[in-house]
């Protein structure tokens, strides 16, 4: 049986614990229980979460854990000498050391992420990179695996990280059953983006929301301003003016971002040729898609595909 230590500090986020449900359900989906999870803190006893809910913990000890996971907080996790020593010891004795969300600040402060690829919540990425410039931060990943070190983005991405661990330990079939039991995707590949083009646009009116929903469902089509204006029941001129006022982008730029996002997901899946992806997402040809990828990511589609395959 694998011992897993889940480490919390004061003001931890309860959502981080969602990852532990993956190991709990995995125990019921395999022939016999595989994981023994313990919740630890520096001194043990009751530790309060960021929402005020306390949880009972065990103090740090000399037990050897197969996997040590540092949970996140609403902001950077406040480190102490004992917490950093525990993290460094885990690197010497554990098969895997991981962080969820801002738990990455613990690993970075302990020097564990120096020279390693890592991720954290996009909202904390700049702070992490500024404070720890030796980290090879990739703030557009769901989770990153670099050797024995695993890091995830926001707290919900900890579920994807834990599913990745279960797949690594028990195989894809068990991981798939766990995900199905939890009613989540089998697992988002680590290379998937943290961002959503639709969420970033955040339109305020139903008319512009309807136009964007129509665009997302019909990316393969031409999607002219006239078409989108008709869906929004506005004149083309009024639609363009309202769209820019609500989203900060022109309709053409927003459609390109939606196409890039859809194409990126197809590329990371790796099941289709570049020509097919370009056609299915409305770019018409690979040259136009390549230019859009370079504008959005600074990388061509082939590089995105290689990164996605490496993370999987």
C-alpha positions as CSV (number, residue, x, y, z in Angstrom):
1,X,0.0,0.0,0.0
2,X,1.3,3.5,-0.9
3,X,1.3,6.1,1.9
4,X,0.3,9.5,0.7
5,X,0.9,12.6,2.9
6,X,-1.2,15.6,2.1
7,X,0.3,18.7,3.8
8,X,-1.7,21.7,4.8
9,X,-0.8,25.1,6.3
10,X,-3.0,27.7,8.0
11,X,-5.5,29.3,5.5
12,X,-5.4,26.3,3.2
13,X,-8.1,26.1,0.5
14,X,-10.7,23.3,1.0
15,X,-10.9,22.8,-2.8
16,X,-7.4,21.3,-2.7
17,X,-8.8,18.3,-0.9
18,X,-10.8,17.4,-4.0
19,X,-7.7,15.6,-5.3
20,X,-7.9,13.2,-2.3
21,X,-11.2,11.9,-3.6
22,X,-9.4,10.5,-6.5
23,X,-7.3,8.2,-4.3
24,X,-10.3,7.3,-2.2
25,X,-12.3,6.2,-5.2
26,X,-9.3,4.4,-6.7
27,X,-9.2,2.2,-3.6
28,X,-12.7,1.1,-4.4
29,X,-12.0,0.5,-8.2
30,X,-9.0,-1.7,-7.8
31,X,-8.8,-5.3,-6.5
32,X,-7.6,-4.1,-3.1
33,X,-7.0,-0.7,-1.4
34,X,-3.8,0.9,-2.9
35,X,-3.6,4.2,-1.1
36,X,-3.4,5.2,2.5
37,X,-3.8,9.0,2.8
38,X,-2.8,11.0,5.9
39,X,-3.3,14.7,6.4
40,X,-0.3,16.4,8.0
41,X,0.7,19.9,9.3
42,X,3.7,21.2,11.0
43,X,2.5,20.8,14.5
44,X,-0.6,18.6,14.0
45,X,-4.0,19.3,15.6
46,X,-6.6,21.6,14.2
47,X,-5.7,23.8,11.2
48,X,-8.2,26.4,9.9
49,X,-8.9,26.7,6.2
50,X,-9.3,30.0,4.4
51,X,-13.0,29.8,4.8
52,X,-12.7,29.2,8.6
53,X,-13.5,25.4,8.5
54,X,-10.9,23.5,10.7
55,X,-9.5,20.1,9.9
56,X,-7.7,17.7,12.2
57,X,-4.1,16.9,11.2
58,X,-1.2,14.8,12.3
59,X,2.2,16.4,13.0
60,X,5.2,15.9,10.7
61,X,7.0,12.6,11.5
62,X,9.9,10.5,10.2
63,X,7.6,8.1,8.2
64,X,8.6,7.5,4.6
65,X,5.8,8.5,2.2
66,X,5.5,7.3,-1.4
67,X,3.9,10.6,-2.4
68,X,3.9,14.0,-0.6
69,X,1.4,16.6,-1.8
70,X,1.5,20.2,-0.6
71,X,-2.0,21.8,-0.8
72,X,-2.7,25.4,-1.9
73,X,-4.0,28.5,-0.2
74,X,-5.9,31.6,-1.2
75,X,-2.5,33.2,-1.8
76,X,1.1,32.1,-1.6
77,X,1.5,29.4,1.1
78,X,3.3,30.9,4.0
79,X,6.4,28.8,4.6
80,X,8.3,28.1,7.8
81,X,11.7,26.4,8.4
82,X,10.0,23.2,9.5
83,X,7.8,23.1,6.4
84,X,10.7,23.7,4.1
85,X,12.8,21.0,5.8
86,X,9.9,18.5,5.5
87,X,9.7,19.3,1.7
88,X,13.4,18.8,1.2
89,X,13.4,15.5,3.2
90,X,10.5,14.3,1.0
91,X,12.6,14.9,-2.1
92,X,15.2,12.5,-0.7
93,X,12.8,9.8,0.4
94,X,9.6,9.9,-1.6
95,X,8.9,8.7,-5.1
96,X,6.8,11.8,-5.9
97,X,6.6,15.3,-4.5
98,X,3.7,17.4,-5.7
99,X,1.9,20.7,-5.2
100,X,-1.6,21.9,-5.9
101,X,-2.2,25.5,-6.9
102,X,-0.1,27.8,-4.7
103,X,1.5,24.9,-2.9
104,X,4.1,25.4,-5.6
105,X,5.4,28.3,-3.4
106,X,6.5,25.7,-0.8
107,X,8.4,23.7,-3.4
108,X,10.0,26.8,-4.9
109,X,11.0,28.2,-1.5
110,X,12.6,24.9,-0.7
111,X,14.7,25.1,-3.9
112,X,13.0,22.0,-5.3
113,X,11.7,23.8,-8.4
114,X,15.1,25.3,-9.3
115,X,15.7,24.5,-12.9
116,X,12.5,22.4,-13.2
117,X,9.4,23.0,-15.3
118,X,6.4,23.8,-13.0
119,X,3.1,25.5,-13.0
120,X,0.7,27.1,-10.5
121,X,-2.5,29.1,-10.6
122,X,-2.3,31.7,-13.4
123,X,-3.2,34.5,-11.0
124,X,-0.1,33.7,-8.9
125,X,2.3,32.9,-11.7
126,X,3.9,36.3,-12.0
127,X,4.5,36.5,-8.3
128,X,6.1,33.0,-8.3
129,X,8.3,33.8,-11.2
130,X,9.4,37.1,-9.7
131,X,10.3,35.6,-6.4
132,X,11.8,32.4,-7.8
133,X,13.4,33.2,-11.2
134,X,15.2,29.8,-11.4
135,X,11.8,28.1,-11.9
136,X,11.0,27.2,-15.5
137,X,7.4,28.4,-15.0
138,X,4.8,27.3,-17.5
139,X,1.7,29.2,-16.3
140,X,-0.5,27.9,-19.2
141,X,-0.5,24.2,-18.1
142,X,-3.1,22.2,-16.2
143,X,-0.3,20.2,-14.6
144,X,3.4,19.6,-15.2
145,X,5.5,16.6,-14.4
146,X,9.3,17.0,-14.2
147,X,11.0,13.9,-12.9
148,X,9.6,13.1,-9.5
149,X,8.1,16.6,-9.1
150,X,4.4,17.2,-10.1
151,X,2.8,20.6,-10.0
152,X,-0.8,21.6,-10.8
153,X,-2.6,24.8,-11.6
154,X,-5.6,26.0,-9.7
155,X,-7.1,23.8,-7.0
156,X,-9.5,21.9,-9.4
157,X,-6.5,21.0,-11.5
158,X,-5.3,18.9,-8.5
159,X,-8.0,16.4,-9.6
160,X,-6.3,16.0,-13.0
161,X,-2.9,15.7,-11.3
162,X,-4.2,13.0,-9.0
163,X,-5.9,11.1,-11.9
164,X,-2.5,11.3,-13.7
165,X,-0.9,9.7,-10.7
166,X,-3.5,6.9,-10.5
167,X,-3.1,6.2,-14.2
168,X,0.7,6.0,-13.6
169,X,0.2,3.6,-10.7
170,X,-2.8,1.5,-11.7
171,X,-3.3,2.0,-15.4
172,X,-5.6,3.9,-17.7
173,X,-8.6,1.7,-17.1
174,X,-8.7,2.3,-13.3
175,X,-8.1,6.0,-13.8
176,X,-11.0,6.1,-16.3
177,X,-13.3,4.4,-13.8
178,X,-12.3,6.8,-11.1
179,X,-13.0,9.8,-13.3
180,X,-16.4,8.3,-14.3
181,X,-17.3,7.8,-10.7
182,X,-16.4,11.4,-9.9
183,X,-18.3,12.6,-12.9
184,X,-15.2,14.4,-14.4
185,X,-13.3,14.2,-17.6
186,X,-11.2,11.0,-17.8
187,X,-8.3,13.5,-17.3
188,X,-7.4,16.7,-18.9
189,X,-3.9,16.3,-20.4
190,X,-1.4,18.3,-18.5
191,X,-0.7,20.4,-21.6
192,X,-4.2,21.8,-21.8
193,X,-4.5,25.5,-21.3
194,X,-5.7,27.1,-18.1
195,X,-7.5,29.8,-20.0
196,X,-10.8,29.9,-21.9
197,X,-11.3,32.3,-24.7
198,X,-15.0,32.7,-23.9
199,X,-14.4,33.4,-20.2
200,X,-11.8,36.0,-21.1
201,X,-14.2,37.8,-23.4
202,X,-16.9,37.9,-20.7
203,X,-19.7,39.6,-22.7
204,X,-22.4,41.4,-20.7
205,X,-25.5,41.3,-22.9
206,X,-27.5,38.3,-24.1
207,X,-27.1,39.4,-27.7
208,X,-23.3,39.3,-27.7
209,X,-23.3,36.1,-25.7
210,X,-25.6,34.5,-28.3
211,X,-23.3,35.6,-31.1
212,X,-20.3,34.1,-29.4
213,X,-22.1,30.9,-28.6
214,X,-23.1,30.7,-32.3
215,X,-19.5,31.3,-33.4
216,X,-18.1,28.6,-31.1
217,X,-20.6,26.1,-32.5
218,X,-19.9,27.1,-36.1
219,X,-16.2,27.7,-36.3
220,X,-15.9,25.7,-39.5
221,X,-18.0,28.4,-41.3
222,X,-17.0,31.8,-42.5
223,X,-18.5,33.7,-39.5
224,X,-18.6,37.2,-41.0
225,X,-19.6,40.2,-39.0
226,X,-22.9,40.3,-41.0
227,X,-23.7,36.7,-39.9
228,X,-22.9,37.3,-36.2
229,X,-24.8,40.6,-36.3
230,X,-27.9,38.8,-37.6
231,X,-27.7,36.3,-34.7
232,X,-27.5,39.2,-32.3
233,X,-30.4,41.0,-34.0
234,X,-28.2,44.1,-34.6
235,X,-27.0,46.0,-37.6
236,X,-23.4,45.1,-38.5
237,X,-22.2,48.5,-37.5
238,X,-24.0,48.5,-34.2
239,X,-22.9,44.9,-33.5
240,X,-19.2,45.7,-34.1
241,X,-19.4,48.8,-31.8
242,X,-21.3,46.9,-29.0
243,X,-19.1,43.8,-29.3
244,X,-15.9,45.9,-28.9
245,X,-17.4,47.8,-26.0
246,X,-18.3,44.7,-24.1
247,X,-15.3,42.5,-24.8
248,X,-12.5,44.8,-25.7
249,X,-11.9,43.0,-29.0
250,X,-13.1,43.2,-32.5
251,X,-15.4,40.3,-33.7
252,X,-12.7,39.1,-36.1
253,X,-10.1,38.9,-33.3
254,X,-12.5,37.1,-30.9
255,X,-13.4,34.5,-33.6
256,X,-9.7,33.9,-34.3
257,X,-9.1,33.4,-30.5
258,X,-12.0,30.9,-30.4
259,X,-10.5,29.1,-33.4
260,X,-7.0,29.0,-31.9
261,X,-8.4,27.6,-28.7
262,X,-10.3,24.8,-30.5
263,X,-7.4,24.1,-32.8
264,X,-5.1,23.8,-29.8
265,X,-7.3,21.3,-28.1
266,X,-7.4,19.2,-31.3
267,X,-3.6,19.4,-31.7
268,X,-3.0,18.4,-28.1
269,X,-5.3,15.4,-28.6
270,X,-2.9,14.4,-31.5
271,X,-5.5,12.5,-33.4
272,X,-5.8,14.7,-36.5
273,X,-3.4,16.0,-39.1
274,X,-2.6,19.8,-39.1
275,X,-4.6,20.1,-42.4
276,X,-7.7,18.5,-40.9
277,X,-7.4,20.7,-37.7
278,X,-7.1,23.8,-39.8
279,X,-10.2,22.9,-41.9
280,X,-12.3,21.8,-38.9
281,X,-11.7,25.0,-37.0
282,X,-12.3,27.4,-39.9
283,X,-8.7,28.5,-40.7
284,X,-9.1,27.0,-44.2
285,X,-5.4,26.3,-44.6
286,X,-2.5,25.4,-42.4
287,X,-0.6,28.6,-43.3
288,X,-3.3,30.8,-41.9
289,X,-3.6,28.6,-38.7
290,X,0.2,28.8,-38.3
291,X,0.2,32.6,-38.3
292,X,-2.6,32.7,-35.8
293,X,-0.7,30.3,-33.5
294,X,2.4,32.4,-33.7
295,X,0.4,35.5,-32.8
296,X,-1.3,33.7,-29.9
297,X,1.4,31.5,-28.5
298,X,4.6,32.5,-30.2
299,X,4.9,28.9,-31.4
300,X,3.7,27.0,-34.5
301,X,1.1,24.2,-34.2
302,X,3.7,21.5,-34.4
303,X,5.4,22.8,-31.3
304,X,2.1,22.8,-29.4
305,X,1.5,19.2,-30.5
306,X,5.0,18.1,-29.3
307,X,4.4,19.7,-25.9
308,X,1.0,18.1,-25.5
309,X,2.4,14.6,-26.4
310,X,5.4,15.1,-24.0
311,X,3.0,16.0,-21.1
312,X,0.8,13.1,-21.8
